[in-house]
């Protein structure tokens, strides 16, 4: 499924220009996973049909509520931030064809990462893919070959079972992370105890929330 991607042509710019619905862009640190603490520029695309009840970015779900921005604008803004990595996130970014955006980012010399639930067909050219599968909408089969790290949000025992199921479908070299759901009491203790008994897993924390930054 490909969502609001606009192609326009003007007299001033005869070349086709792609645009994507964008919730926000911001310069911060990567707060989660293997790249936590890294200088990062984020492009948060609008649109998500996964429906996680604990989602902390529900404002991103409806793409019609957010403006279209050209790829040229996004790449220029990312370049000006001078980050170590550019993270394309959402929403669910794979609702859009990311080939053109990632192509321009990489042509500009920017290391490009993806954060996705994998619920839609894979597209784009990435240096790192963070795969965070959700039980609410199972992943598309095309995601598994591209995964760099598997990061599963944990609320309860069923989520731990889901994490193990997903781990069987990625390469043995993929980094495996369990991340406590921030608003769920006891989730951190549950993850901590599980990792102590299952050394193939690591703990991922939302460090940006501990720091009080975006």
Phi and psi restraints in degrees (value plus and minus 20) as a CYANA .aco file:
   2 UNK   PHI    -133.9   -93.9
   2 UNK   PSI     107.5   147.5
   3 UNK   PHI    -125.6   -85.6
   3 UNK   PSI    -188.2  -148.2
   4 UNK   PHI     -67.3   -27.3
   4 UNK   PSI      72.3   112.3
   5 UNK   PHI    -139.2   -99.2
   5 UNK   PSI     100.5   140.5
   6 UNK   PHI    -126.3   -86.3
   6 UNK   PSI     118.0   158.0
   7 UNK   PHI    -134.2   -94.2
   7 UNK   PSI     105.8   145.8
   8 UNK   PHI    -151.1  -111.1
   8 UNK   PSI     138.7   178.7
   9 UNK   PHI    -161.6  -121.6
   9 UNK   PSI     111.9   151.9
  10 UNK   PHI    -147.3  -107.3
  10 UNK   PSI     144.7   184.7
  11 UNK   PHI     -85.1   -45.1
  11 UNK   PSI     -56.5   -16.5
  12 UNK   PHI     -91.3   -51.3
  12 UNK   PSI     -51.1   -11.1
  13 UNK   PHI    -152.2  -112.2
  13 UNK   PSI      70.0   110.0
  14 UNK   PHI     -89.2   -49.2
  14 UNK   PSI     -37.0     3.0
  15 UNK   PHI     -95.6   -55.6
  15 UNK   PSI     129.4   169.4
  16 UNK   PHI     -86.4   -46.4
  16 UNK   PSI     117.9   157.9
  17 UNK   PHI    -141.5  -101.5
  17 UNK   PSI     104.2   144.2
  18 UNK   PHI    -110.2   -70.2
  18 UNK   PSI     128.6   168.6
  19 UNK   PHI    -158.5  -118.5
  19 UNK   PSI     130.4   170.4
  20 UNK   PHI    -151.9  -111.9
  20 UNK   PSI     129.2   169.2
  21 UNK   PHI     -94.7   -54.7
  21 UNK   PSI     106.6   146.6
  22 UNK   PHI    -142.5  -102.5
  22 UNK   PSI     105.6   145.6
  23 UNK   PHI     -93.1   -53.1
  23 UNK   PSI     -67.7   -27.7
  24 UNK   PHI    -188.2  -148.2
  24 UNK   PSI     139.4   179.4
  25 UNK   PHI    -146.7  -106.7
  25 UNK   PSI     125.5   165.5
  26 UNK   PHI    -179.6  -139.6
  26 UNK   PSI     136.1   176.1
  27 UNK   PHI    -129.7   -89.7
  27 UNK   PSI     101.2   141.2
  28 UNK   PHI    -175.3  -135.3
  28 UNK   PSI    -169.1  -129.1
  29 UNK   PHI    -133.1   -93.1
  29 UNK   PSI     133.3   173.3
  30 UNK   PHI     -89.5   -49.5
  30 UNK   PSI     102.5   142.5
  31 UNK   PHI    -111.4   -71.4
  31 UNK   PSI     -35.2     4.8
  32 UNK   PHI    -149.7  -109.7
  32 UNK   PSI     140.6   180.6
  33 UNK   PHI      53.1    93.1
  33 UNK   PSI    -180.6  -140.6
  34 UNK   PHI     -86.9   -46.9
  34 UNK   PSI     -44.0    -4.0
  35 UNK   PHI    -120.5   -80.5
  35 UNK   PSI      -2.7    37.3
  36 UNK   PHI     -75.8   -35.8
  36 UNK   PSI     114.5   154.5
  37 UNK   PHI      72.6   112.6
  37 UNK   PSI     -24.3    15.7
  38 UNK   PHI    -104.4   -64.4
  38 UNK   PSI     118.0   158.0
  39 UNK   PHI     -77.3   -37.3
  39 UNK   PSI      98.3   138.3
  40 UNK   PHI    -160.0  -120.0
  40 UNK   PSI     123.7   163.7
  41 UNK   PHI    -128.2   -88.2
  41 UNK   PSI     107.4   147.4
  42 UNK   PHI    -126.3   -86.3
  42 UNK   PSI     115.5   155.5
  43 UNK   PHI    -136.5   -96.5
  43 UNK   PSI      87.3   127.3
  44 UNK   PHI    -117.6   -77.6
  44 UNK   PSI      87.8   127.8
  45 UNK   PHI    -103.2   -63.2
  45 UNK   PSI     130.1   170.1
  46 UNK   PHI    -109.8   -69.8
  46 UNK   PSI     131.3   171.3
  47 UNK   PHI      90.8   130.8
  47 UNK   PSI     101.6   141.6
  48 UNK   PHI    -179.2  -139.2
  48 UNK   PSI     114.0   154.0
  49 UNK   PHI    -142.6  -102.6
  49 UNK   PSI       0.8    40.8
  50 UNK   PHI    -101.4   -61.4
  50 UNK   PSI     -62.1   -22.1
  51 UNK   PHI      57.5    97.5
  51 UNK   PSI      18.0    58.0
  52 UNK   PHI     -83.9   -43.9
  52 UNK   PSI     104.6   144.6
  53 UNK   PHI     -84.6   -44.6
  53 UNK   PSI     -46.3    -6.3
  54 UNK   PHI    -117.3   -77.3
  54 UNK   PSI     -10.0    30.0
  55 UNK   PHI     -74.2   -34.2
  55 UNK   PSI     114.1   154.1
  56 UNK   PHI    -118.4   -78.4
  56 UNK   PSI     -11.6    28.4
  57 UNK   PHI    -153.6  -113.6
  57 UNK   PSI      27.4    67.4
  58 UNK   PHI     -83.8   -43.8
  58 UNK   PSI     -40.0     0.0
  59 UNK   PHI     -84.2   -44.2
  59 UNK   PSI     -34.6     5.4
  60 UNK   PHI    -107.0   -67.0
  60 UNK   PSI     -28.4    11.6
  61 UNK   PHI     -85.6   -45.6
  61 UNK   PSI     -60.4   -20.4
  62 UNK   PHI    -116.4   -76.4
  62 UNK   PSI      88.3   128.3
  63 UNK   PHI     -86.4   -46.4
  63 UNK   PSI     -42.1    -2.1
  64 UNK   PHI     -90.5   -50.5
  64 UNK   PSI     -34.9     5.1
  65 UNK   PHI    -107.8   -67.8
  65 UNK   PSI     -18.0    22.0
  66 UNK   PHI    -149.2  -109.2
  66 UNK   PSI     126.4   166.4
  67 UNK   PHI     -93.0   -53.0
  67 UNK   PSI     130.3   170.3
  68 UNK   PHI     -99.9   -59.9
  68 UNK   PSI     117.1   157.1
  69 UNK   PHI    -148.7  -108.7
  69 UNK   PSI     121.8   161.8
  70 UNK   PHI     -93.1   -53.1
  70 UNK   PSI     134.8   174.8
  71 UNK   PHI     -82.9   -42.9
  71 UNK   PSI     -56.4   -16.4
  72 UNK   PHI     -81.1   -41.1
  72 UNK   PSI     -61.3   -21.3
  73 UNK   PHI     -83.1   -43.1
  73 UNK   PSI     -64.9   -24.9
  74 UNK   PHI     -84.8   -44.8
  74 UNK   PSI     -63.8   -23.8
  75 UNK   PHI     -85.7   -45.7
  75 UNK   PSI     -61.8   -21.8
  76 UNK   PHI     -82.8   -42.8
  76 UNK   PSI     -60.8   -20.8
  77 UNK   PHI     -86.8   -46.8
  77 UNK   PSI     -60.3   -20.3
  78 UNK   PHI     -83.3   -43.3
  78 UNK   PSI     -62.5   -22.5
  79 UNK   PHI     -81.5   -41.5
  79 UNK   PSI     -62.0   -22.0
  80 UNK   PHI     -86.2   -46.2
  80 UNK   PSI     -45.9    -5.9
  81 UNK   PHI     -94.7   -54.7
  81 UNK   PSI     -42.3    -2.3
  82 UNK   PHI      33.7    73.7
  82 UNK   PSI      34.6    74.6
  83 UNK   PHI    -106.1   -66.1
  83 UNK   PSI     146.5   186.5
  84 UNK   PHI     -96.1   -56.1
  84 UNK   PSI     -56.7   -16.7
  85 UNK   PHI    -156.6  -116.6
  85 UNK   PSI     133.5   173.5
  86 UNK   PHI    -132.4   -92.4
  86 UNK   PSI     107.1   147.1
  87 UNK   PHI    -130.5   -90.5
  87 UNK   PSI     100.3   140.3
  88 UNK   PHI    -115.0   -75.0
  88 UNK   PSI     100.4   140.4
  89 UNK   PHI    -157.7  -117.7
  89 UNK   PSI    -188.5  -148.5
  90 UNK   PHI    -176.6  -136.6
  90 UNK   PSI    -171.7  -131.7
  91 UNK   PHI      29.8    69.8
  91 UNK   PSI    -184.3  -144.3
  92 UNK   PHI    -138.5   -98.5
  92 UNK   PSI      79.7   119.7
  93 UNK   PHI     -82.8   -42.8
  93 UNK   PSI     -46.0    -6.0
  94 UNK   PHI     -96.0   -56.0
  94 UNK   PSI     -17.8    22.2
  95 UNK   PHI     -86.4   -46.4
  95 UNK   PSI     -36.4     3.6
  96 UNK   PHI    -133.0   -93.0
  96 UNK   PSI     133.4   173.4
  97 UNK   PHI     -97.7   -57.7
  97 UNK   PSI      95.0   135.0
  98 UNK   PHI    -117.3   -77.3
  98 UNK   PSI     -11.2    28.8
  99 UNK   PHI     -81.3   -41.3
  99 UNK   PSI     -68.1   -28.1
 100 UNK   PHI     -88.6   -48.6
 100 UNK   PSI     -63.8   -23.8
 101 UNK   PHI     -82.3   -42.3
 101 UNK   PSI     -69.1   -29.1
 102 UNK   PHI     -87.4   -47.4
 102 UNK   PSI     -52.9   -12.9
 103 UNK   PHI     -81.5   -41.5
 103 UNK   PSI     -63.9   -23.9
 104 UNK   PHI     -89.7   -49.7
 104 UNK   PSI     -58.2   -18.2
 105 UNK   PHI     -82.0   -42.0
 105 UNK   PSI     -64.9   -24.9
 106 UNK   PHI     -91.6   -51.6
 106 UNK   PSI     -54.0   -14.0
 107 UNK   PHI     -81.6   -41.6
 107 UNK   PSI     -47.7    -7.7
 108 UNK   PHI    -106.4   -66.4
 108 UNK   PSI     -15.7    24.3
 109 UNK   PHI      61.8   101.8
 109 UNK   PSI      -1.7    38.3
 110 UNK   PHI    -117.2   -77.2
 110 UNK   PSI     110.6   150.6
 111 UNK   PHI     -93.0   -53.0
 111 UNK   PSI     106.0   146.0
 112 UNK   PHI    -138.4   -98.4
 112 UNK   PSI     106.7   146.7
 113 UNK   PHI    -137.5   -97.5
 113 UNK   PSI     136.3   176.3
 114 UNK   PHI    -145.4  -105.4
 114 UNK   PSI     118.7   158.7
 115 UNK   PHI    -138.2   -98.2
 115 UNK   PSI      98.3   138.3
 116 UNK   PHI    -168.7  -128.7
 116 UNK   PSI     133.1   173.1
 117 UNK   PHI    -104.3   -64.3
 117 UNK   PSI     -32.4     7.6
 118 UNK   PHI      54.4    94.4
 118 UNK   PSI      -2.7    37.3
 119 UNK   PHI     -95.9   -55.9
 119 UNK   PSI     -28.4    11.6
 120 UNK   PHI    -150.9  -110.9
 120 UNK   PSI     143.4   183.4
 121 UNK   PHI     -75.0   -35.0
 121 UNK   PSI     121.1   161.1
 122 UNK   PHI     -90.6   -50.6
 122 UNK   PSI     120.4   160.4
 123 UNK   PHI    -170.1  -130.1
 123 UNK   PSI     136.6   176.6
 124 UNK   PHI      84.5   124.5
 124 UNK   PSI     148.8   188.8
 125 UNK   PHI    -141.9  -101.9
 125 UNK   PSI      89.2   129.2
 126 UNK   PHI    -142.7  -102.7
 126 UNK   PSI     130.1   170.1
 127 UNK   PHI    -103.8   -63.8
 127 UNK   PSI     -43.8    -3.8
 128 UNK   PHI    -173.6  -133.6
 128 UNK   PSI     114.3   154.3
 129 UNK   PHI    -142.8  -102.8
 129 UNK   PSI      96.3   136.3
 130 UNK   PHI    -114.6   -74.6
 130 UNK   PSI      96.7   136.7
 131 UNK   PHI    -125.2   -85.2
 131 UNK   PSI      95.8   135.8
 132 UNK   PHI    -141.9  -101.9
 132 UNK   PSI      60.6   100.6
 133 UNK   PHI     -88.8   -48.8
 133 UNK   PSI     125.1   165.1
 134 UNK   PHI    -140.7  -100.7
 134 UNK   PSI     120.4   160.4
 135 UNK   PHI     -86.4   -46.4
 135 UNK   PSI     -42.5    -2.5
 136 UNK   PHI     -90.5   -50.5
 136 UNK   PSI     -44.3    -4.3
 137 UNK   PHI    -171.9  -131.9
 137 UNK   PSI      80.5   120.5
 138 UNK   PHI     -76.9   -36.9
 138 UNK   PSI     131.1   171.1
 139 UNK   PHI     -87.4   -47.4
 139 UNK   PSI     133.7   173.7
 140 UNK   PHI     -98.0   -58.0
 140 UNK   PSI     123.1   163.1
 141 UNK   PHI     -81.3   -41.3
 141 UNK   PSI     -41.6    -1.6
 142 UNK   PHI     -91.4   -51.4
 142 UNK   PSI     -33.9     6.1
 143 UNK   PHI     -95.7   -55.7
 143 UNK   PSI     -53.5   -13.5
 144 UNK   PHI     -81.8   -41.8
 144 UNK   PSI     -53.8   -13.8
 145 UNK   PHI     -92.1   -52.1
 145 UNK   PSI     -33.3     6.7
 146 UNK   PHI    -126.1   -86.1
 146 UNK   PSI     -21.4    18.6
 147 UNK   PHI     -92.6   -52.6
 147 UNK   PSI     111.0   151.0
 148 UNK   PHI    -118.8   -78.8
 148 UNK   PSI     -59.4   -19.4
 149 UNK   PHI    -160.9  -120.9
 149 UNK   PSI     122.2   162.2
 150 UNK   PHI    -124.0   -84.0
 150 UNK   PSI      98.8   138.8
 151 UNK   PHI    -147.2  -107.2
 151 UNK   PSI      92.0   132.0
 152 UNK   PHI    -132.4   -92.4
 152 UNK   PSI     107.4   147.4
 153 UNK   PHI     -98.8   -58.8
 153 UNK   PSI     112.2   152.2
 154 UNK   PHI    -136.3   -96.3
 154 UNK   PSI     102.6   142.6
 155 UNK   PHI    -127.3   -87.3
 155 UNK   PSI     -59.7   -19.7
 156 UNK   PHI    -169.4  -129.4
 156 UNK   PSI    -195.7  -155.7
 157 UNK   PHI     -83.3   -43.3
 157 UNK   PSI     -54.0   -14.0
 158 UNK   PHI     -82.0   -42.0
 158 UNK   PSI     -55.8   -15.8
 159 UNK   PHI     -86.4   -46.4
 159 UNK   PSI     -55.1   -15.1
 160 UNK   PHI     -86.0   -46.0
 160 UNK   PSI     -59.9   -19.9
 161 UNK   PHI     -83.7   -43.7
 161 UNK   PSI     -61.2   -21.2
 162 UNK   PHI     -81.8   -41.8
 162 UNK   PSI     -62.2   -22.2
 163 UNK   PHI     -79.9   -39.9
 163 UNK   PSI     -65.2   -25.2
 164 UNK   PHI     -85.4   -45.4
 164 UNK   PSI     -58.4   -18.4
 165 UNK   PHI     -82.4   -42.4
 165 UNK   PSI     -64.8   -24.8
 166 UNK   PHI     -87.4   -47.4
 166 UNK   PSI     -53.0   -13.0
 167 UNK   PHI     -84.0   -44.0
 167 UNK   PSI     -47.2    -7.2
 168 UNK   PHI     -92.4   -52.4
 168 UNK   PSI     -31.9     8.1
 169 UNK   PHI    -125.5   -85.5
 169 UNK   PSI     -19.7    20.3
 170 UNK   PHI    -133.5   -93.5
 170 UNK   PSI     146.3   186.3
 171 UNK   PHI     -80.7   -40.7
 171 UNK   PSI     129.7   169.7
 172 UNK   PHI     -86.3   -46.3
 172 UNK   PSI     -36.3     3.7
 173 UNK   PHI    -106.0   -66.0
 173 UNK   PSI     -27.9    12.1
 174 UNK   PHI     -89.5   -49.5
 174 UNK   PSI     115.3   155.3
 175 UNK   PHI     -91.0   -51.0
 175 UNK   PSI     112.1   152.1
 176 UNK   PHI    -133.6   -93.6
 176 UNK   PSI     102.9   142.9
 177 UNK   PHI    -147.0  -107.0
 177 UNK   PSI     120.8   160.8
 178 UNK   PHI    -133.1   -93.1
 178 UNK   PSI     108.4   148.4
 179 UNK   PHI    -139.5   -99.5
 179 UNK   PSI      99.2   139.2
 180 UNK   PHI     -80.2   -40.2
 180 UNK   PSI     119.0   159.0
 181 UNK   PHI     -92.2   -52.2
 181 UNK   PSI     103.6   143.6
 182 UNK   PHI     -76.9   -36.9
 182 UNK   PSI     -58.8   -18.8
 183 UNK   PHI    -113.7   -73.7
 183 UNK   PSI     -19.1    20.9
 184 UNK   PHI    -117.0   -77.0
 184 UNK   PSI      93.7   133.7
 185 UNK   PHI     -79.0   -39.0
 185 UNK   PSI     114.8   154.8
 186 UNK   PHI      66.4   106.4
 186 UNK   PSI     -27.7    12.3
 187 UNK   PHI     -86.9   -46.9
 187 UNK   PSI     -56.5   -16.5
 188 UNK   PHI     -85.6   -45.6
 188 UNK   PSI     -62.0   -22.0
 189 UNK   PHI     -83.9   -43.9
 189 UNK   PSI     -58.3   -18.3
 190 UNK   PHI     -84.1   -44.1
 190 UNK   PSI     -64.3   -24.3
 191 UNK   PHI     -86.6   -46.6
 191 UNK   PSI     -63.7   -23.7
 192 UNK   PHI     -78.0   -38.0
 192 UNK   PSI     -68.3   -28.3
 193 UNK   PHI     -84.8   -44.8
 193 UNK   PSI     -58.0   -18.0
 194 UNK   PHI     -87.3   -47.3
 194 UNK   PSI     -63.3   -23.3
 195 UNK   PHI     -84.8   -44.8
 195 UNK   PSI     -54.6   -14.6
 196 UNK   PHI     -84.2   -44.2
 196 UNK   PSI     -47.9    -7.9
 197 UNK   PHI    -115.7   -75.7
 197 UNK   PSI     -34.0     6.0
 198 UNK   PHI    -151.9  -111.9
 198 UNK   PSI      63.4   103.4
 199 UNK   PHI     -86.1   -46.1
 199 UNK   PSI     -30.3     9.7
 200 UNK   PHI     -94.2   -54.2
 200 UNK   PSI     -31.5     8.5
 201 UNK   PHI    -123.4   -83.4
 201 UNK   PSI     134.1   174.1
 202 UNK   PHI    -143.8  -103.8
 202 UNK   PSI     143.1   183.1
 203 UNK   PHI    -113.6   -73.6
 203 UNK   PSI     113.3   153.3
 204 UNK   PHI    -134.5   -94.5
 204 UNK   PSI     108.8   148.8
 205 UNK   PHI    -135.5   -95.5
 205 UNK   PSI     130.7   170.7
 206 UNK   PHI    -103.3   -63.3
 206 UNK   PSI      60.5   100.5
 207 UNK   PHI     -83.8   -43.8
 207 UNK   PSI     -48.3    -8.3
 208 UNK   PHI     -84.4   -44.4
 208 UNK   PSI     -50.5   -10.5
 209 UNK   PHI     -94.1   -54.1
 209 UNK   PSI     -56.5   -16.5
 210 UNK   PHI     -84.5   -44.5
 210 UNK   PSI     -55.5   -15.5
 211 UNK   PHI    -100.0   -60.0
 211 UNK   PSI     -36.6     3.4
 212 UNK   PHI      54.5    94.5
 212 UNK   PSI      12.6    52.6
 213 UNK   PHI    -140.6  -100.6
 213 UNK   PSI     147.5   187.5
